[in-house]
Amino acid sequence: MELLTTNNVWMMICTALVFFMHTGFAFLEIGLTRQKNTINILFKNIFIITVGLLLYYIAGFNMMYPGFAEGSSGFFGFAGFGIDAPANGMTAEYADGGYTWWTDFLFQGMFAATAATIVSGAVAERMKIGPFMIFTIIYVGLVYPIAGSWKWGGGFLDQMGFYDFAGSTLVHSVGGWAALVAVWLLGSRIGKFKNGKPQAIPGHNIPLATAGVLILWLGWFGFNGGSVLSADPELTSLTLVTTCLAAAAGGVTAALVSFLKYKNLDLTMFLNGILGGLVGITAGADVMTPESAIIIGAIAGAIIVFAVAFVDAIKLDDPVGAIAVHLICGIWGTLAVGIFSTNPEHTFLIQLTGVACYAAFCIVTSFLIIFTLKKTVGIRVSEKEELEGLDAHEHGMSAYSDFRLNDH
């Protein structure tokens, strides 16, 4: 019982850290975008967390962990509405004594909302709030749990041997593929491309974006550390070491490559390099040596610089670099398991198969949702609304009140 209590307390701490990551995402997104859209971004982030948890309670948890019957296809299952705990849900018999049923639900529920948060940043400053909310409900409530069940719920990819420790693909790429589709269907912001060349649209608060990245790094201690699913001292400590080394290597490499390429010390590249390293190590943080973690993080950091330039080159407008960080580095991290894992059963071909399966499912589902919204209610705000800001037009308020002293 004492061990269960220790494990459960660790998992609850990790749950709180993953929850705190939503603060980091919010700070990063508003920091890298313009002041006139701050309320809109914050509203979306709060909506994602609150509705995401409710959806995960209603059906998501039991769709993601349906208890696939032996011999089933492992593609879709549903254990019913609600989250009534089984008889052994609060004892050491449940989850090998790693945590209780309630902690299991809450920890996984924190992950569920993250996929839509990734999309929020990519579509910032020009997507209507209503269609975004509808997209979030369908994607978080239905698409993410089905995709998650394929690996974490014991589905067909898990049976095949696909490995994704904490979600380079299951969380980050699932959000990243939807972000890619959404940005493509939505179009770029006014002024982003002139004569075919990308123009910088600076964020209004880089200190806030920096704080957001540091909060996300802290949150990753729970994101990856909690994915051990117990307080196992050897695995949790190794996981935190590989996570931090990959983040550091990603940041330093992105800053260096960016300097060599653009001849300036770009803080935003430095920040996204850290995030790229974190996303890259997430798939295999528990099966890597520290040296491998540094290599994976460094490659992710280099990928960030070229991926951001590539996204611009193909005329896609991603204000916060979500596609480069979460999709491209998520793919890299998942494939890296097949190259660097200390477990010989993890193969590159199986990892590639998993990436392809998630790509096909997420591209098709996100396209169907967003394209339908585009053709019915519309997904893009008017030119006037975009130029004057979504805060004023969709929310009727400003993030920063303009106080002036009376002259007397």
N, C-alpha and C positions, 0 to 999 in steps of 0.2 A: 504493500500500500504506500509505503514511504517513497519508493522508486516512482510509482505512478504519479504521486503528488509532485515530485521534482520534475519529471518529464512534462507534466501538464502545466506547471507554472512557467517553464521555459517556452512552451508552445503558446501560452497566453501572452507572454512578453513579445514573442515574435509576431503574434497577431496584431498587437498594438503598434509595433514597428512598421508592419506592412500598411496598417491604417494611416500612420503618419506620412507614408509616402505620398498620399493624396495631397497633403500640404505641399510637398516638394513639387509634384506635377503642376499644381495650381500656380505656385511661385514662378516656376520655370516658364510656363506658357504665357503668363501675363507679363513677365519680364522681357520676353523676346518679341512681344507684339506691342501694338500702339495703345496709348492711354485710353483712347476713345472706345476701346472694346474690352476693357478690363472686367466690368460687371458681367458681360456676356460670357466670358470664359469662366469666371468664378461660378456663375449660375450653373453652367453645364457640368462643372466638376462636382458641385454639391448634388446636383440631380443624379449623376452617375452613381455616386456612393449610396445615396439613400434608396433610390429605386433598384439599384443593383442588388442590395442586400435583401430587399423584399422579394424580388424575383427569384433570388437564389433560395429563399425560404419556401416560396410557393411551389416551385418545381425544379429549379436548377440543380440543387444538390442531389436530388434523387434521379435526375437525368444524367448527371455526371458520374455518379456512383450507383448504378442501377443493380449491381450484382448480376452480371451477365451469367446466364445459365451455361453449364458446361456443354460444349458443342455448338453454342450459338455463334452467329456471324460476328458478334462483337462490334456491330456498327451502331445500333441504337437500342437503348433499353430505358425503362422508366419504372421506378419503384413506388410511384404514387405521390400525391400531393402532401405538402407539409413535411415536418422533420421529427416525427415521433421517435424517441430513442428506443433502441432494442433493449431487451432485458439485461444484456451484459454491457450496455453502453457507458456505464459509469464505473466499471471494474477493470482490473488488469487483463481480463480476458479480451477486452476490446482493443484492437490495433496493437497487439503485442505489448500492451501496457504503456504505449507511447503518449496517450492523451485520451480524454473522454470524447464521447459522441458530440457534445455541445461545442467543445473546443475545435473538433474536427470541422464542424459546420462553419464556425466563425472564421477560422483560419483560411479555409478554401473560399469562403464568401468574399474575403478581402481581395483575393486574386481575381475573382470574377469581374469586378468593376474596372480593373486596370486596363483590360483590352479596349474598352470604349474610351477611356481617358486618352489613350494613344491617338485615337482618331480625332478627338476634340482639338488637340494641338495642331494637327495637320490641316484641319478645315477652318481654323481660326480666322476671324475677321470678315467672312463673307457667306457663311452658311446660316440659313434661317434656323431659329431655335426650335420651332415646332417639329420640322422634319428630323432634326438631329435627335430630339427626344424620342420620336417614334423609332428611328434607327437603333438607338441605344436599347430600348425595350426589347426589340426583336433579337438584336445581336447578343446582348448579355443574357437575355432570358431563354434563348433557344439555341443559337449557333454555338456560342462558347461552351455550354455544358455538353453538347453532343460531341464537339471536337475534343474536349477534355476527357470524355469517357473512353476515347480510342486508346489513350495511353494510361492516364492516371486512374481511370475507372476499370482497368483490366480488359479493355477492348482489343480489337484485332491487331493494332500496332504494338501494343504491349506484348501480345502473344507472339508477334513476329520477332521481338527483341529490340524494338526501337527504344532509345533512351533519351529522356529529357528530364533531368533532375528537378529543376525548379521553373522551367518555362521559357527558355529561349525561343522555342517554337510555340508551345501551347498557350503562352500568354503574349509574348512580344510579337512574334510573327503573326499570330491570329489577329492582333490589333493592327499590325503593320500592313498586312494584305488589304484589310478594309480601308486603312488610311490611303493606300495607293489608289484603290478604286474610287474612293470618295474625291480625292484631289483631282483625278482625271475627269470625272463627271462634272465636278463643280467649276473647274476653270480657275485661272490665276486671279489674284487681286489686281485691282486697277493700279496701273503704274509699275507692276512687277517686271514686265518685259517691254522694252522700247526698242523698236527696230530689230526685234528678234534677240536682243541681248538682255540678260537678267540684270535688274537694278536692285541694289541693297535697300531694304526697307527696315531701318534700325528699330530695335525694340526700345521701349521707353524707360526700362529700369533694369539695367544689367546687374547691379548689386542684388536685386531681388532674384534674378535668374540664377546667380551664383549661389545664393542661399538655398534655392530650390534644388540645385544639383547636390550640394552637401547634405541636405535633408534626405534626398533620394539615396545617396550612398549609405547614410546611416540606416535608412529603411531596409536596404539590401541585406543588412545583418539578419533581419527577420525573414526577408524574402527567401534567401538561400539557407540561412542558419536554421530556420523553421522547417525547411523542406527535408531535413534529416528525419523529421517526424518523431523525434525524441530528444532528450538532452544528452545523448551519447557523447561522452567527452572527447573521444578521438575524432569522430566524424564532424562534430560541430566545430571544433577548433580548426581542423584542416579546412573545412568549408569556408570559414571566415578568413583564413589566411589566403586561400586561393582567390577568394572574391576581392579582397583588398589589393592584392598584388596585380590582378588583372585590371582593376580600376586605375591604379596608379600608372601602370604601363600604358594603358589606353590613352590617358590624359597627356602624358609626356610625349608619346609618339605622335599623337594628333597635333600637338603644339609644334613639334619639330618639323613634321612633314608640311604643315601649313606654312611655317616660316620659310622653308626651302622653296615651296611652290609660289607663295604670294609675297614673300619678303616683308612680312609683318607678323607681330606676335598677337594673334587673334584669340582673345579670351573665350569667345563663343565656341571656337573650334576646340580649345582646351577642355571646356565644359562638356561638349558633346563627345569628346574622346573618352572622358571618364565614364560617361553613360554607355558608350559603345563597348568599352572594356567590361563593364558590369553585365550588360546584356550578353556579351560573348561568352562569359564564363558560366552563366546561369545554367546552361544545359548539362554541364559536367563538373560542377564545382567540387563534388565529393569524390570524383575519380581522377583527379589531376594532381600531379606533383606541383610544388611551387614554381619550378622552372617552366613547366608547361603552361601554367597560368599566366606567367609573364609574357610568354610568346603569344598566347591566344589574345591577351589584352593588347599587346603591341600591334598585332596584325589588325585587330578591330579598330584601334586608333588610326592606323593608316587608311583603313577602309573608309572611315568617316569622312576624311578630307576629300577623297576621290568620289565617294558616293554623293555627297552634298553637291559637288560640281556636276556630277552626272545627272542628278535630278533636275538641276537648273538647265542643263544642256538639252534635255528632252522636253523642256517647257512645262514642267510641273512645279507648282508653287506650294512649298511646304514650309510655313513660317518658322517652325521650331526644329526642323530636321528629324521629324519622327520617322520618316521612311528610312533614312540612312541609319539611324540609331536602332530602331526596334525591328524593322524588317530585315535589312541587309546584314546587320551584325547578329540578329537572331538566327538567320540562316547560317552564317559563318560559325557561330557558337555550336549549333546543332551538328554541323558537319565535323567540327573540330573534335567532337567526342569520338568519331570514327577514326581519327588520326592520333590523338594524344591520350586516350583513356587508358588507365592502368588495368582495366578489365578487358581481356582478350576477346570476350564475346561481343563487344561493341564494334561493329564494322561500319565502314564508310558507306557501303551500298545500302544497308538497312537504314542508316541515318538519312541518306539521300531519298530513299523511298518515303520515309516519314515526312520530310520537307515537301515532297511533291504532292502527297495526299492532302496535307493541310493547305497548300497553295491552291489546289483545284477546288477544294471545298469552300475555302474562305473567299476566293475570287468570285466564284459563282453565286454564293449566298449574298455577299455584300453588294454585288452588282444588281442582283434581283431586287434587293431592298431599296437601294439608293436610286436605281433607274426608275423603279415604279414611283417612288416619291417625286422624282424629277418630272415625270410625265403627268402626274396627278396634281399635287399641291405645289410643286416647284421647290427647289432646294437653295436657290441663290437669292440673296436680298437685292433690292433695287440699287441702282447706281447711286442715287441720292442717299439712301440709308448707309451704304458702304462708305461713301465719302464723309458723311457727317458722324458716323460711328454707330455701332449696334447698341451701345449702352443707352443712348438717347431715344432711339426709335423702338427698340424691342423691350426696354426695361424702364424707360422714363426716369433714369437717374444717372449720376456720375460717380465714379469711384473716388474721386478726389475733389471734395468741395472747395470752392474758390472763395476763401475768406478775405475780405478787405476791411481795413480799419476806416471808420468814418472820420472825415477831416473836420475837426472842430477846433 
